[in-house]
Amino acid sequence: MLLDRRLRENILLRCSKTLEALWHLQKASYVDVTMKWKKDPFFDNIDILSKSRDLRPLISLKNIIIKEPDQCLPISAVSKRSRELDISGRVASFLRRYPAVFEEFTGPEYNLPWFRLTREAFDIDLKERDVYLRRRMEIVGRLRRLILMSREKMLPLRIVQGMLWYLGLSEDFLKIPEEISDEFFRIVEVEGEERWLCAEPDSNEEILSVLQKNAMKQGSCDQVTFPLFPSKGLRLKKKIECWLDDFQRLPYVSPYEDFSSLDPNSDVSEKRVAGVLHELLSIFVDNSAERRRLLCLRKHLGLPQKFHKVFERHPHVFYLLLKSKTCFVVLKEAYNGCSVSTIERHPMLEVRKKYVELMNRSEAILRSRRSRKPLVEIEDESYR
């Protein structure tokens, strides 16, 4: 009898501790206070971020021209594709806005305007191809990490297509069977005729997130926290600071782990959502993305309907860059972290910076034309 009683007491004690731990994990203590957006000139003046709105259609047009047999085309060939290329206004005006990238000349018939790439733009395209050939495995591996973050370890091809730009892959990646090798992916059909790209997880493979690598680097593997980078002049209210301290001490659920048992209204779930968005931006070329373009990933990554509020709740982790009537979300750690961060620089980042340099040079060319003053060219060794 005494033994049975002690056994029951032991079981009750263990259950009590389990329930207490579960309550701690699932509790929701967030103080719902609206945080004002604070402009940060540091991020607003980073060229690769401020020019990203036009950089995507610029490279798309470059790819269209480079695929032509004579590597030039009449404006009529692309004049009606402004919506497809996400260009506001006329395509001809966009091409003429960047004379350091696109060279205009009179066509062989009817005096129509034709466009071809400048020597500098053509050289950067060759460098872009070379970087992809040499570091293809690393670049494609980022797509695999994105898919492994998803609930089913696969994503619809239409969603993958929309993410190729951010991952540094070509627009034709999914159209080339050789690119989708069995080593990395396989295509499956689900829900009727829709095709999905599936990544085969390796049972012996342990994928660590950037935050986990940061914790290991700092020797605090038991507690995974977000590196915080406050903008100048940004001050959080006292109760938000207290909540943030507790938030940092909460258990961390990796984007690559199962999260089905989490209460979606708990702080632990909020920390997981912030961690997923942190990891997502860390694998992108410039560690930023147009906020509205992330909506298609919501249900596949297990994000709440209003997940965009996480960007506003954590201004020390994310920055919202407002440009050309569009909101871009930027991962601060990628630009402020330096020595404390384990984010790996994307192989295509330097190539895209070269295109941005040509965009800046184009602005100087147009200014010199308007002022009728000669442009002082500075010879760039990288183009030799």
C-alpha positions, -999 to +999 in steps of 0.1 A: +000+000+000+028+024+010+046+016-022+015+022-043+009+055-026+045+066-032+042+055-068+010+076-073+026+106-057+057+103-080+035+101-110+014+131-100+046+151-093+060+143-128+027+152-144+026+184-125+061+194-137+052+184-173+021+205-172+041+234-157+067+232-184+041+229-211+023+260-198+056+279-198+062+269-234+027+277-247+020+309-227+012+341-245+025+372-226+031+396-255+020+431-247+002+444-278+016+479-283+018+495-317+055+503-325+061+533-347+081+529-378+115+547-377+133+558-408+169+546-409+191+564-435+218+537-432+195+511-449+178+537-472+211+546-487+224+511-495+224+509-533+216+472-536+185+477-515+173+511-528+178+500-565+162+465-561+128+477-574+143+483-608+172+458-607+149+428-613+133+440-645+167+454-657+182+419-654+151+403-670+155+426-700+192+418-701+184+381-703+159+386-730+184+405-752+213+381-745+191+351-758+185+368-792+206+353-821+222+387-827+220+398-790+198+428-799+161+434-805+136+460-816+116+478-790+085+463-805+096+429-792+092+439-756+070+471-757+039+453-745+055+432-717+057+460-691+032+442-668+050+409-671+083+426-663+068+446-635+077+479-651+057+510-644+054+530-676+067+522-710+094+496-716+112+520-740+114+546-713+128+521-688+155+510-713+165+546-720+168+553-683+199+530-681+222+539-711+252+523-693+234+490-696+213+493-728+227+509-759+201+523-784+206+523-821+185+526-853+173+493-867+179+480-902+143+487-913+118+515-908+141+535-885+128+516-855+148+519-822+167+488-813+186+479-781+217+459-773+239+455-742+268+478-736+303+463-733+302+466-695+268+450-692+279+421-715+311+415-694+290+414-662+267+389-678+297+367-686+308+370-650+273+361-638+274+329-658+308+320-646+298+325-609+268+302-614+289+275-631+315+275-603+291+278-573+260+261-587+258+236-558+258+263-532+232+284-550+208+255-557+213+244-521+196+275-509+165+265-529+166+231-511+168+248-477+137+269-486+118+237-495+129+219-464+115+247-443+080+240-457+055+219-439+054+191-465+090+194-477+077+205-511+064+236-528+043+243-559+063+251-590+045+284-594+057+295-560+092+282-566+092+302-598+084+334-579+113+328-555+140+321-581+150+358-583+156+361-545+176+328-544+199+339-573+187+314-598+179+320-634+143+325-646+146+294-667+158+271-639+126+251-638+125+248-676+158+229-678+155+192-668+192+190-662+190+216-635+165+197-615+186+167-607+175+137-587+203+145-563+185+175-550+148+175-561+121+156-578+088+168-593+056+153-580+019+159-590-006+166-563-041+181-562-050+174-598-026+187-624-005+210-602+032+201-601+053+205-570+091+205-564+100+181-536+133+181-517+144+147-503+155+152-467+185+131-456+179+113-424+215+117-414+216+153-423+212+180-396+204+214-410+212+242-386+197+277-390+217+309-389+205+316-354+216+282-342+250+287-358+253+321-341+245+305-307+272+278-313+297+305-323+290+323-290+291+291-270+255+293-258+239+264-276+212+260-249+197+294-256+192+307-291+186+344-293+181+370-320+210+394-326+195+429-320+205+460-340+186+491-328+183+519-353+196+553-342+169+571-323+146+541-320+135+535-284+112+508-272+088+513-244+098+498-210+071+471-211+082+461-246+118+458-235+108+436-206+088+414-229+117+412-254+140+400-227+116+372-218+111+365-255+148+360-261+149+334-233+120+313-247+128+279-264+138+281-300+120+260-326+141+257-358+124+264-392+134+229-402+117+212-372+082+199-368+060+226-352+026+209-352+024+207-314+028+245-309+000+267-298-002+293-326-011+320-301+019+314-278+051+334-276+071+303-285+051+302-318+058+339-323+095+332-318+093+304-343+077+327-369+103+353-364+130+326-368+114+313-400+114+348-415+150+354-403+162+322-419+142+329-451+158+363-456+192+349-447+192+327-479+182+355-503+208+373-524+206+407-507+189+394-476+157+414-483+125+409-502+094+427-513+070+421-484+040+413-505+059+386-525+063+366-493+026+361-489+026+330-512+048+312-487+025+318-457+006+285-455+035+264-467+059+277-440+032+275-413+030+313-408-001+331-394-024+351-416-010+384-403+027+373-401+038+407-415+032+421-380+063+403-369+084+427-389+068+456-370+070+439-336+107+433-340+123+465-354+157+455-339+157+424-362+140+436-394+138+469-412+110+480-434+123+500-464+097+520-482+106+526-518+086+534-549+053+528-531+065+494-522+076+479-488+107+458-486+117+439-455+155+438-447+173+415-423+194+438-402+219+412-392+231+408-427+243+444-429+251+451-392+262+417-379+296+414-394+317+396-368+288+382-348+269+368-377+272+335-395+251+345-425+270+334-457+273+360-484+254+349-515+276+342-545+255+364-568+256+394-545+287+410-559+275+404-595+243+423-588+262+451-572+280+454-605+247+459-623+238+485-596+270+504-604+259+506-640+226+519-629+243+547-609+266+554-639+235+557-661+221+584-638+254+603-642+252+600-680+216+613-681+226+643-658+255+651-681+232+650-711+207+674-695+233+698-683+253+694-716+285+690-697+309+662-705+308+632-683+341+625-665+345+587-668+365+569-641+380+538-655+369+508-635+395+480-633+368+454-629+357+459-665+391+454-681 
